[in-house]
Amino acid sequence: DHIRIVTDTHGTDWDSVFTVRPAGEGTRLTLEMEARPHTVLARVMTPLIKGQLRKALESDLDAVKTFCE
């Protein structure tokens, strides 16, 4: 019902949990992501790319939805 992916890239630990749950007659896929920067550059850049990252993740989840349907 869930998968957790933890990666360390570009000076940041990315901890992502994808969860699948029943929702009415369908299924709900959710994503929770936590970014923990551990270099100076990552501490500066992570807040700056937050909006771009959100859009990219929404696009990825839309693609998963389309594929599953």
BARODO-225854 format. One record per residue: residue in three letters; chain; x, y, z of N, C-alpha, C, O in turn. Coordinates in Angstrom, 1 decimal, m for minus. Layout:
{rest: ALA kette: A nu: X nv: Y nw: Z cau: X cav: Y caw: Z cu: X cv: Y cw: Z ou: X ov: Y ow: Z}
...
//
This chain:
{rest: ASP kette: A nu: 0.8 nv: m1.2 nw: 0.0 cau: 0.0 cav: 0.0 caw: 0.0 cu: 0.9 cv: 1.3 cw: 0.0 ou: 0.3 ov: 2.4 ow: m0.1}
{rest: HIS kette: A nu: 2.2 nv: 1.1 nw: 0.1 cau: 3.0 cav: 2.3 caw: 0.1 cu: 4.5 cv: 1.9 cw: m0.3 ou: 4.9 ov: 0.7 ow: m0.2}
{rest: ILE kette: A nu: 5.2 nv: 2.8 nw: m0.8 cau: 6.6 cav: 2.6 caw: m1.0 cu: 7.3 cv: 3.9 cw: m0.6 ou: 6.9 ov: 5.0 ow: m0.7}
{rest: ARG kette: A nu: 8.5 nv: 3.7 nw: 0.1 cau: 9.3 cav: 4.8 caw: 0.5 cu: 10.6 cv: 4.8 cw: m0.2 ou: 11.3 ov: 3.7 ow: m0.4}
{rest: ILE kette: A nu: 11.0 nv: 5.9 nw: m0.8 cau: 12.2 cav: 6.0 caw: m1.5 cu: 13.1 cv: 7.2 cw: m0.8 ou: 12.6 ov: 8.3 ow: m0.7}
{rest: VAL kette: A nu: 14.3 nv: 6.8 nw: m0.5 cau: 15.2 cav: 7.8 caw: 0.2 cu: 16.4 cv: 7.9 cw: m0.7 ou: 17.1 ov: 6.9 ow: m1.0}
{rest: THR kette: A nu: 16.7 nv: 9.1 nw: m1.1 cau: 17.9 cav: 9.3 caw: m2.0 cu: 18.7 cv: 10.5 cw: m1.4 ou: 18.2 ov: 11.4 ow: m0.7}
{rest: ASP kette: A nu: 20.0 nv: 10.5 nw: m1.8 cau: 20.8 cav: 11.7 caw: m1.4 cu: 21.5 cv: 12.2 cw: m2.7 ou: 22.3 ov: 11.5 ow: m3.3}
{rest: THR kette: A nu: 21.0 nv: 13.3 nw: m3.1 cau: 21.5 cav: 13.9 caw: m4.4 cu: 21.6 cv: 15.4 cw: m4.3 ou: 20.8 ov: 16.0 ow: m3.7}
{rest: HIS kette: A nu: 22.7 nv: 15.9 nw: m4.9 cau: 22.9 cav: 17.4 caw: m5.0 cu: 22.9 cv: 18.0 cw: m3.6 ou: 22.4 ov: 19.1 ow: m3.4}
{rest: GLY kette: A nu: 23.4 nv: 17.3 nw: m2.6 cau: 23.5 cav: 17.9 caw: m1.2 cu: 22.3 cv: 17.9 cw: m0.4 ou: 22.2 ov: 18.6 ow: 0.6}
{rest: THR kette: A nu: 21.3 nv: 17.1 nw: m0.9 cau: 20.0 cav: 17.0 caw: m0.1 cu: 19.6 cv: 15.6 cw: 0.0 ou: 19.7 ov: 14.8 ow: m0.9}
{rest: ASP kette: A nu: 19.1 nv: 15.2 nw: 1.2 cau: 18.4 cav: 13.9 caw: 1.4 cu: 16.9 cv: 14.1 cw: 1.1 ou: 16.2 ov: 15.0 ow: 1.6}
{rest: TRP kette: A nu: 16.4 nv: 13.3 nw: 0.1 cau: 15.1 cav: 13.3 caw: m0.3 cu: 14.4 cv: 12.1 cw: 0.2 ou: 14.8 ov: 11.0 ow: m0.1}
{rest: ASP kette: A nu: 13.3 nv: 12.3 nw: 1.0 cau: 12.6 cav: 11.2 caw: 1.6 cu: 11.2 cv: 11.2 cw: 1.1 ou: 10.4 ov: 12.1 ow: 1.4}
{rest: SER kette: A nu: 10.8 nv: 10.3 nw: 0.2 cau: 9.5 cav: 10.3 caw: m0.4 cu: 8.7 cv: 9.1 cw: m0.1 ou: 9.2 ov: 7.9 ow: m0.1}
{rest: VAL kette: A nu: 7.4 nv: 9.3 nw: 0.2 cau: 6.5 cav: 8.1 caw: 0.5 cu: 5.3 cv: 8.3 cw: m0.4 ou: 4.6 ov: 9.2 ow: m0.4}
{rest: PHE kette: A nu: 5.1 nv: 7.2 nw: m1.3 cau: 4.0 cav: 7.1 caw: m2.1 cu: 3.0 cv: 6.2 cw: m1.5 ou: 3.4 ov: 5.1 ow: m1.1}
{rest: THR kette: A nu: 1.7 nv: 6.6 nw: m1.3 cau: 0.7 cav: 5.7 caw: m0.7 cu: m0.5 cv: 5.6 cw: m1.6 ou: m0.9 ov: 6.5 ow: m2.2}
{rest: VAL kette: A nu: m1.0 nv: 4.3 nw: m1.6 cau: m2.2 cav: 4.0 caw: m2.4 cu: m3.3 cv: 3.6 cw: m1.4 ou: m3.1 ov: 2.7 ow: m0.6}
{rest: ARG kette: A nu: m4.5 nv: 4.2 nw: m1.5 cau: m5.6 cav: 3.9 caw: m0.6 cu: m6.9 cv: 3.9 cw: m1.5 ou: m7.0 ov: 4.6 ow: m2.5}
{rest: PRO kette: A nu: m7.9 nv: 3.1 nw: m1.1 cau: m9.2 cav: 3.1 caw: m1.7 cu: m9.8 cv: 4.5 cw: m1.5 ou: m9.7 ov: 5.1 ow: m0.4}
{rest: ALA kette: A nu: m10.5 nv: 5.0 nw: m2.5 cau: m11.2 cav: 6.2 caw: m2.4 cu: m12.6 cv: 6.1 cw: m3.2 ou: m12.6 ov: 6.2 ow: m4.4}
{rest: GLY kette: A nu: m13.6 nv: 5.9 nw: m2.5 cau: m14.9 cav: 5.6 caw: m3.2 cu: m14.8 cv: 4.4 cw: m4.1 ou: m14.4 ov: 3.3 ow: m3.6}
{rest: GLU kette: A nu: m15.1 nv: 4.6 nw: m5.3 cau: m15.0 cav: 3.5 caw: m6.3 cu: m13.6 cv: 3.5 cw: m7.0 ou: m13.4 ov: 2.7 ow: m7.9}
{rest: GLY kette: A nu: m12.7 nv: 4.3 nw: m6.6 cau: m11.4 cav: 4.4 caw: m7.2 cu: m10.3 cv: 4.2 cw: m6.2 ou: m10.5 ov: 3.6 ow: m5.2}
{rest: THR kette: A nu: m9.2 nv: 4.8 nw: m6.5 cau: m8.0 cav: 4.7 caw: m5.7 cu: m7.3 cv: 6.1 cw: m5.6 ou: m7.3 ov: 6.8 ow: m6.6}
{rest: ARG kette: A nu: m6.8 nv: 6.4 nw: m4.5 cau: m6.1 cav: 7.6 caw: m4.3 cu: m4.6 cv: 7.4 cw: m4.1 ou: m4.2 ov: 6.6 ow: m3.3}
{rest: LEU kette: A nu: m3.8 nv: 8.0 nw: m4.9 cau: m2.3 cav: 8.0 caw: m4.8 cu: m1.9 cv: 9.3 cw: m4.2 ou: m2.2 ov: 10.4 ow: m4.8}
{rest: THR kette: A nu: m1.1 nv: 9.2 nw: m3.1 cau: m0.6 cav: 10.4 caw: m2.5 cu: 0.9 cv: 10.3 cw: m2.4 ou: 1.5 ov: 9.2 ow: m2.4}
{rest: LEU kette: A nu: 1.5 nv: 11.5 nw: m2.4 cau: 3.0 cav: 11.6 caw: m2.3 cu: 3.3 cv: 12.6 cw: m1.2 ou: 2.8 ov: 13.7 ow: m1.2}
{rest: GLU kette: A nu: 4.1 nv: 12.2 nw: m0.2 cau: 4.7 cav: 13.0 caw: 0.8 cu: 6.2 cv: 13.0 cw: 0.6 ou: 6.8 ov: 12.0 ow: 0.5}
{rest: MET kette: A nu: 6.8 nv: 14.2 nw: 0.5 cau: 8.2 cav: 14.3 caw: 0.3 cu: 8.8 cv: 15.3 cw: 1.3 ou: 8.3 ov: 16.4 ow: 1.5}
{rest: GLU kette: A nu: 9.9 nv: 14.9 nw: 1.8 cau: 10.7 cav: 15.8 caw: 2.7 cu: 12.1 cv: 16.0 cw: 2.2 ou: 12.7 ov: 15.0 ow: 1.8}
{rest: ALA kette: A nu: 12.5 nv: 17.2 nw: 2.1 cau: 13.9 cav: 17.5 caw: 1.6 cu: 14.7 cv: 18.0 cw: 2.8 ou: 14.3 ov: 19.0 ow: 3.4}
{rest: ARG kette: A nu: 15.8 nv: 17.4 nw: 3.0 cau: 16.7 cav: 17.8 caw: 4.1 cu: 18.1 cv: 18.2 cw: 3.5 ou: 18.9 ov: 17.3 ow: 3.3}
{rest: PRO kette: A nu: 18.3 nv: 19.5 nw: 3.2 cau: 19.6 cav: 19.8 caw: 2.6 cu: 20.7 cv: 19.8 cw: 3.6 ou: 20.5 ov: 20.1 ow: 4.8}
{rest: HIS kette: A nu: 21.9 nv: 19.3 nw: 3.2 cau: 23.0 cav: 19.2 caw: 4.1 cu: 24.3 cv: 19.8 cw: 3.6 ou: 25.4 ov: 19.6 ow: 4.2}
{rest: THR kette: A nu: 24.2 nv: 20.6 nw: 2.6 cau: 25.3 cav: 21.5 caw: 2.1 cu: 24.8 cv: 22.9 cw: 2.1 ou: 23.6 ov: 23.2 ow: 2.0}
{rest: VAL kette: A nu: 25.8 nv: 23.8 nw: 2.1 cau: 25.4 cav: 25.2 caw: 2.0 cu: 24.6 cv: 25.6 cw: 0.7 ou: 23.6 ov: 26.2 ow: 0.8}
{rest: LEU kette: A nu: 25.1 nv: 25.1 nw: m0.4 cau: 24.5 cav: 25.4 caw: m1.7 cu: 23.1 cv: 24.8 cw: m1.7 ou: 22.1 ov: 25.5 ow: m2.1}
{rest: ALA kette: A nu: 22.9 nv: 23.6 nw: m1.2 cau: 21.6 cav: 23.0 caw: m1.2 cu: 20.6 cv: 23.8 cw: m0.2 ou: 19.4 ov: 23.9 ow: m0.5}
{rest: ARG kette: A nu: 21.1 nv: 24.3 nw: 0.9 cau: 20.3 cav: 25.1 caw: 1.8 cu: 19.8 cv: 26.3 cw: 1.1 ou: 18.7 ov: 26.8 ow: 1.4}
{rest: VAL kette: A nu: 20.6 nv: 26.9 nw: 0.2 cau: 20.2 cav: 28.1 caw: m0.5 cu: 19.2 cv: 27.7 cw: m1.7 ou: 18.2 ov: 28.4 ow: m1.8}
{rest: MET kette: A nu: 19.6 nv: 26.7 nw: m2.4 cau: 18.8 cav: 26.4 caw: m3.6 cu: 17.5 cv: 25.7 cw: m3.4 ou: 16.5 ov: 25.9 ow: m4.1}
{rest: THR kette: A nu: 17.4 nv: 24.8 nw: m2.3 cau: 16.2 cav: 24.0 caw: m2.1 cu: 14.9 cv: 24.9 cw: m2.0 ou: 13.9 ov: 24.6 ow: m2.7}
{rest: PRO kette: A nu: 14.9 nv: 26.0 nw: m1.2 cau: 13.7 cav: 26.8 caw: m1.2 cu: 13.4 cv: 27.5 cw: m2.5 ou: 12.3 ov: 27.8 ow: m2.8}
{rest: LEU kette: A nu: 14.5 nv: 27.8 nw: m3.3 cau: 14.3 cav: 28.5 caw: m4.6 cu: 13.6 cv: 27.6 cw: m5.6 ou: 13.0 ov: 28.1 ow: m6.5}
{rest: ILE kette: A nu: 13.8 nv: 26.3 nw: m5.6 cau: 13.3 cav: 25.4 caw: m6.6 cu: 12.0 cv: 24.7 cw: m6.1 ou: 11.5 ov: 23.9 ow: m6.9}
{rest: LYS kette: A nu: 11.5 nv: 25.1 nw: m5.0 cau: 10.3 cav: 24.4 caw: m4.4 cu: 9.1 cv: 24.5 cw: m5.4 ou: 8.5 ov: 23.5 ow: m5.6}
{rest: GLY kette: A nu: 8.9 nv: 25.6 nw: m6.0 cau: 7.7 cav: 25.7 caw: m6.9 cu: 7.9 cv: 24.9 cw: m8.2 ou: 7.0 ov: 24.2 ow: m8.6}
{rest: GLN kette: A nu: 9.1 nv: 24.9 nw: m8.7 cau: 9.4 cav: 24.1 caw: m9.9 cu: 9.2 cv: 22.6 cw: m9.6 ou: 8.7 ov: 21.8 ow: m10.4}
{rest: LEU kette: A nu: 9.7 nv: 22.2 nw: m8.4 cau: 9.7 cav: 20.8 caw: m8.0 cu: 8.2 cv: 20.4 cw: m7.9 ou: 7.8 ov: 19.3 ow: m8.3}
{rest: ARG kette: A nu: 7.4 nv: 21.2 nw: m7.2 cau: 6.0 cav: 20.9 caw: m7.1 cu: 5.3 cv: 20.7 cw: m8.4 ou: 4.6 ov: 19.7 ow: m8.6}
{rest: LYS kette: A nu: 5.5 nv: 21.6 nw: m9.4 cau: 4.9 cav: 21.4 caw: m10.7 cu: 5.4 cv: 20.1 cw: m11.4 ou: 4.6 ov: 19.4 ow: m12.0}
{rest: ALA kette: A nu: 6.7 nv: 19.8 nw: m11.3 cau: 7.2 cav: 18.6 caw: m11.9 cu: 6.6 cv: 17.3 cw: m11.2 ou: 6.2 ov: 16.4 ow: m11.9}
{rest: LEU kette: A nu: 6.4 nv: 17.3 nw: m9.9 cau: 5.9 cav: 16.2 caw: m9.2 cu: 4.4 cv: 16.0 cw: m9.6 ou: 3.9 ov: 14.9 ow: m9.8}
{rest: GLU kette: A nu: 3.7 nv: 17.1 nw: m9.7 cau: 2.2 cav: 17.1 caw: m10.1 cu: 2.1 cv: 16.5 cw: m11.5 ou: 1.2 ov: 15.7 ow: m11.7}
{rest: SER kette: A nu: 3.0 nv: 16.9 nw: m12.3 cau: 3.0 cav: 16.4 caw: m13.7 cu: 3.3 cv: 14.9 cw: m13.7 ou: 2.6 ov: 14.1 ow: m14.4}
{rest: ASP kette: A nu: 4.2 nv: 14.5 nw: m12.9 cau: 4.6 cav: 13.0 caw: m12.9 cu: 3.4 cv: 12.2 cw: m12.3 ou: 3.1 ov: 11.2 ow: m12.9}
{rest: LEU kette: A nu: 2.7 nv: 12.7 nw: m11.3 cau: 1.6 cav: 12.0 caw: m10.7 cu: 0.4 cv: 12.0 cw: m11.7 ou: m0.3 ov: 11.0 ow: m11.8}
{rest: ASP kette: A nu: 0.2 nv: 13.1 nw: m12.5 cau: m0.8 cav: 13.1 caw: m13.5 cu: m0.5 cv: 12.0 cw: m14.6 ou: m1.4 ov: 11.3 ow: m15.1}
{rest: ALA kette: A nu: 0.7 nv: 11.8 nw: m14.9 cau: 1.1 cav: 10.8 caw: m15.9 cu: 0.9 cv: 9.4 cw: m15.3 ou: 0.4 ov: 8.5 ow: m16.1}
{rest: VAL kette: A nu: 1.1 nv: 9.2 nw: m14.1 cau: 0.8 cav: 7.9 caw: m13.5 cu: m0.7 cv: 7.6 cw: m13.5 ou: m1.1 ov: 6.5 ow: m13.9}
{rest: LYS kette: A nu: m1.5 nv: 8.7 nw: m13.2 cau: m2.9 cav: 8.5 caw: m13.2 cu: m3.4 cv: 8.2 cw: m14.6 ou: m4.2 ov: 7.3 ow: m14.8}
{rest: THR kette: A nu: m2.9 nv: 8.9 nw: m15.6 cau: m3.3 cav: 8.6 caw: m17.0 cu: m2.9 cv: 7.2 cw: m17.4 ou: m3.7 ov: 6.5 ow: m18.0}
{rest: PHE kette: A nu: m1.8 nv: 6.8 nw: m17.0 cau: m1.3 cav: 5.4 caw: m17.4 cu: m2.3 cv: 4.4 cw: m16.7 ou: m2.6 ov: 3.4 ow: m17.4}
{rest: CYS kette: A nu: m2.6 nv: 4.6 nw: m15.4 cau: m3.4 cav: 3.6 caw: m14.7 cu: m4.8 cv: 3.5 cw: m15.2 ou: m5.5 ov: 2.5 ow: m15.2}
{rest: GLU kette: A nu: m5.3 nv: 4.7 nw: m15.7 cau: m6.7 cav: 4.7 caw: m16.2 cu: m6.8 cv: 4.0 cw: m17.5 ou: m7.9 ov: 3.9 ow: m18.1}
//
